[in-house]
Amino acid sequence: MSRNAPTHETLTQAGLNLIRQAISIYDHDLRLVLANLQFQRMFDLPNALVKPGGSFEETLRVLAERGDYGELDDVEGFLAERVAQAKAFEPHYFERTRANGTTISVEGSPLQGGGWVAVYSDITELKTQEALLRSRSANLSEELIARSEELALANRKLTATVSALEEAKHQLLASQARLNLTNSMIPAHIARVNRDGIYTYTNHKLSSIVPDRSNDIVGKHMSEALGQEVFDKISDGFQATLRGEAPVVEFEHKEAGRHNRVAFTPEVNEEGEVIGAYLLSANVTEQVRARQALAHTKRRELAAQLTSGLAHDFGNLLTIILGEQDRLARLEGMPQEALQYIETIKSAARRGGDLISGLGKLDAQRSINIRLTDFAGFLKQTTLLAKAATPDRIRLVVTNKVHVSHLMIDAGFAQDALLNLILNAIDAIAETGTVTITVAVDAGNHLTFCVEDTGTGFSQDALSNALAPFFTSKSDRAGRGLGLSTAFDFARSSGGTVRLANRKEGGAQVTIQVPYLPAEPVVPGLVLLVEDNVEIRRTVRDFLQRMGHAVVETDTVDEAQKLALVGDVTFVVTDLMLKNGGTGLALANHLHAHRQELPVLIITGLPKGDARCQAAAEICPVLHKPFEFDALAAKMNEATLT
């Protein structure tokens, strides 16, 4: 647009100025919005009153003082009455003769939202013609002339009324259009049905609530528009609405995988009868999921509270069982068969410990827990568990080409991954065959676990998708599809990878490759053991002595503080919850303040999610009961490194 081009307001004003009638528009505050030039000329008004914002009351005052409304005894009272009438404005038409002798007609129409528009016409000439007609019509009866004038006045009023009705109709249609537009933009379905359940109004948003349904539902019954499944779920709510209630119905639409909420409002006539119902339907899937997640969290918190004490007691019992079987296994002269039974007891106790540990993290994503591990012992235990699951028709061969005694590895995660691969290999062999496990260090200094079988091998689909969770090639649906994905999770979490291949001789080959991290156990020294349970103290003492450590013992925090500061203690192992209200956390804080170089390990039977365990873990390593020799050694090594 050119810089000098007239504005929209200028063009509008110019157009209004060409109209012969005077026009004024006042808002709900009785301030002038717009007036044409004829308005000022007709009433000879000052400039201040014909500009936007001009006061209606002041305009009346000027005209009243000028005598346009005849002689007034109380001007202020007159103004107050007229202002009150203007604020309660109604359509009107009247004619009045002004002080200067002219006669004008005033036609007013209210505006939506307050205010009005008024049109003033000079009908002086028309009135003169009527007077002339009266003076020259001697032969006409007085009654006929009066009737003619009345009809002319009635005609002018009727014309004004028709104009007012047309304006009201225009405003009503505009209001309805705005309402329809607003309803169509609301992210919900708004509708009305009569008592028979027939739709009489809709904002055409039904498909946003019930997918694949038509939005053109006016004239249709609810069961046809919604579908029988959805209608059955809300029909009780509709019947309650017809009884004058206002129910809210929430239901799951399984086919669409969403949750919807329908709020009913009865429509009541003047006699108090329900003649229909309004429906507001919204998709509340996210709200329901958030509510379910919150409820799930509350249940987990309650479960954690209920199992905390139970886990603590079972942890203590399993720690004692592991300690006693370890002593039993080291007795001289034990038969080989008895040693196998002992190993089975050990594995079962370990699994029990894993179950206790998992009580507080059933839905948690598994994280890596690399620690010092007696690798030969780890492999021996894994082999025992694998042989227990291997049928007699299949031969299991395990070869260890790793020559160091201890590695840094997540032994539990590694064992789960290996056992899953072994079970998969066994399932792949239909009749007789061999499953081979080879553990070695490759040329790239990676620790590799290679599991091979003499089965049918991988299909091309399996080679592409076998590492994905829940993928299974078992036709009987017996597989969970988690074996290879568990191996992949272990490798990825450890910083490694998994390779799949088919052997040239036939069968499948899966290789887990993780970083090779050899390590050495803690150098033997003097360990201060703080534990108030005599049996557990004896078990832990035996573990420490087996590592070559000398052990000094106590069961209170006060005594432990004195022993740690005056002796040649090189390591502290303490229970978290001690007698007389003492805690291993308080002891660790004290030692860190006075002997910062002294490693501290806290042992506990509380679940990992317990706030006390989390607070302790921020200061030093924490070992959860039950545990065995290798776990204690690994955690002590971790404490030394930190």
Sequence and secondary structure as in RCSB ss.txt:
>XXXX:A:sequence
MSRNAPTHETLTQAGLNLIRQAISIYDHDLRLVLANLQFQRMFDLPNALVKPGGSFEETLRVLAERGDYGELDDV
EGFLAERVAQAKAFEPHYFERTRANGTTISVEGSPLQGGGWVAVYSDITELKTQEALLRSRSANLSEELIARSEE
LALANRKLTATVSALEEAKHQLLASQARLNLTNSMIPAHIARVNRDGIYTYTNHKLSSIVPDRSNDIVGKHMSEA
LGQEVFDKISDGFQATLRGEAPVVEFEHKEAGRHNRVAFTPEVNEEGEVIGAYLLSANVTEQVRARQALAHTKRR
ELAAQLTSGLAHDFGNLLTIILGEQDRLARLEGMPQEALQYIETIKSAARRGGDLISGLGKLDAQRSINIRLTDF
AGFLKQTTLLAKAATPDRIRLVVTNKVHVSHLMIDAGFAQDALLNLILNAIDAIAETGTVTITVAVDAGNHLTFC
VEDTGTGFSQDALSNALAPFFTSKSDRAGRGLGLSTAFDFARSSGGTVRLANRKEGGAQVTIQVPYLPAEPVVPG
LVLLVEDNVEIRRTVRDFLQRMGHAVVETDTVDEAQKLALVGDVTFVVTDLMLKNGGTGLALANHLHAHRQELPV
LIITGLPKGDARCQAAAEICPVLHKPFEFDALAAKMNEATLT
>XXXX:A:secstr
  TTS  HHHHHHHHHHTSSSEEEEE TTSBEEEE HHHHHHHT  GGGSSTT BHHHHHHHHHHHTTT   S H
HHHHHHHHHHHHT   EEEEEE TTS EEEEEEEE TTS EEEEEEE HHHHHHHHHHHHH TTS HHHHHHHHH
HHHHHHHHHHHHHHHHHHHHHHHHHHHHHHHHHHHSSSEEEEEETTSBEEEE S GGGTSTT  S  TTSBHHHH
H HHHHHHHHHHHHHHHTT   EEEEEETTTTEEEEEEEEEEE TTS EEEEEEEEEE HHHHHHHHHHHHHHHH
HHHHHHHHHHHHHHHHHHHHHHHHHHHHHTSTT  HHHHHHHHHHHHHHHHHHHHHHHTT TTS      EEEEH
HHHHHHHHHHHHHHS TTEEEEEEE    SEEEE HHHHHHHHHHHHHHHHHH SSSEEEEEEEEE TTSEEEEE
EEESS    HHHHHHTTSTT    TTS   S HHHHHHHHHHHHT EEEEEE TTSSEEEEEEEE  B       
EEEEE S HHHHHHHHHHHHHTT EEEEESSHHHHHHHHHHS   EEEEESB GGG BHHHHHHHHHHH TTS E
EEEESS TTSHHHHHHHTTS EEESS  HHHHHHHHHHHHH 
